[in-house]
Amino acid sequence: MKPLYLELEAVAGAVALAATTVQRLVRQGEFPKPRQLSGRRVAWLVREVEDWAEGRPVSDLPPPSNSSRRSTGS
Protein backbone atom coordinates (compact mmCIF):
# COMPACT_ATOMS: atom_id res chain seq x y z
CA MET A 1 0.00 0.00 0.00
CA LYS A 2 1.40 3.41 -0.93
CA PRO A 3 1.32 6.16 1.69
CA LEU A 4 -1.76 8.34 1.93
CA TYR A 5 0.07 11.36 3.32
CA LEU A 6 3.51 12.92 2.85
CA GLU A 7 5.34 15.34 5.10
CA LEU A 8 6.86 18.56 3.76
CA GLU A 9 10.31 17.21 2.86
CA ALA A 10 8.81 14.18 1.09
CA VAL A 11 6.33 16.36 -0.83
CA ALA A 12 9.13 18.70 -1.89
CA GLY A 13 11.22 15.77 -3.09
CA ALA A 14 8.28 14.19 -4.91
CA VAL A 15 7.58 17.35 -6.92
CA ALA A 16 11.26 18.34 -7.36
CA LEU A 17 10.91 21.64 -5.51
CA ALA A 18 12.54 23.06 -2.40
CA ALA A 19 10.51 22.84 0.79
CA THR A 20 10.46 26.65 0.99
CA THR A 21 9.03 26.81 -2.54
CA VAL A 22 6.25 24.38 -1.59
CA GLN A 23 5.44 26.51 1.46
CA ARG A 24 5.39 29.68 -0.65
CA LEU A 25 3.10 28.08 -3.25
CA VAL A 26 0.72 26.97 -0.47
CA ARG A 27 0.61 30.53 0.91
CA GLN A 28 -0.10 31.85 -2.61
CA GLY A 29 -2.91 29.33 -3.11
CA GLU A 30 -1.02 27.63 -5.95
CA PHE A 31 -0.36 24.28 -4.23
CA PRO A 32 -2.65 22.00 -2.19
CA LYS A 33 -2.88 22.84 1.49
CA PRO A 34 -1.69 20.25 4.00
CA ARG A 35 -4.22 18.31 6.07
CA GLN A 36 -4.34 18.41 9.88
CA LEU A 37 -3.46 14.92 11.11
CA SER A 38 -3.30 15.68 14.83
CA GLY A 39 -2.89 18.64 17.14
CA ARG A 40 0.46 19.77 15.75
CA ARG A 41 0.99 17.49 12.78
CA VAL A 42 0.18 18.25 9.14
CA ALA A 43 0.87 16.40 5.90
CA TRP A 44 -0.23 16.46 2.28
CA LEU A 45 -2.72 14.01 0.83
CA VAL A 46 -0.80 12.14 -1.89
CA ARG A 47 -3.75 12.15 -4.28
CA GLU A 48 -3.99 15.96 -4.13
CA VAL A 49 -0.26 16.37 -4.75
CA GLU A 50 -0.46 13.95 -7.70
CA ASP A 51 -3.44 15.85 -9.14
CA TRP A 52 -1.53 19.13 -8.81
CA ALA A 53 1.53 17.63 -10.52
CA GLU A 54 -0.51 16.18 -13.39
CA GLY A 55 -2.18 19.57 -13.90
CA ARG A 56 1.10 21.41 -14.44
CA PRO A 57 1.56 22.72 -17.98
CA VAL A 58 3.84 20.91 -20.39
CA SER A 59 7.10 22.80 -20.88
CA ASP A 60 8.54 23.88 -24.22
CA LEU A 61 12.00 24.02 -22.63
CA PRO A 62 14.41 21.22 -23.52
CA PRO A 63 15.59 19.01 -20.67
CA PRO A 64 18.87 20.12 -19.10
CA SER A 65 22.01 18.65 -20.60
CA ASN A 66 23.83 16.00 -18.62
CA SER A 67 26.52 17.87 -16.74
CA SER A 68 28.22 14.85 -15.24
CA ARG A 69 31.78 14.21 -16.30
CA ARG A 70 32.79 10.82 -17.57
CA SER A 71 36.26 9.51 -17.24
CA THR A 72 37.80 8.60 -20.57
CA GLY A 73 39.68 5.67 -19.06
CA SER A 74 43.10 6.57 -20.48
Phi, psi and omega in degrees: 000130178282157181295149177273328183233151175231142175279171188308309183298321179291321178297313180301316178295321182295326182256010176058042176232160173287152179302321179294327177291318177301313180299318179296316179297323177297312180300326181277358180075020183253006180215148181304144176281149177289160178261145177281116181265327177204190185310316183232019185239128176233156176201165182263138175289122185305316181302320180291322177293318178297318178298318178299313183298317180291338179273357179292145180292152176285136183272146173269354181284142176288155176295152180296148179289156179286117183262005180286149179260134177258143175278141183276352177065044183305000000 
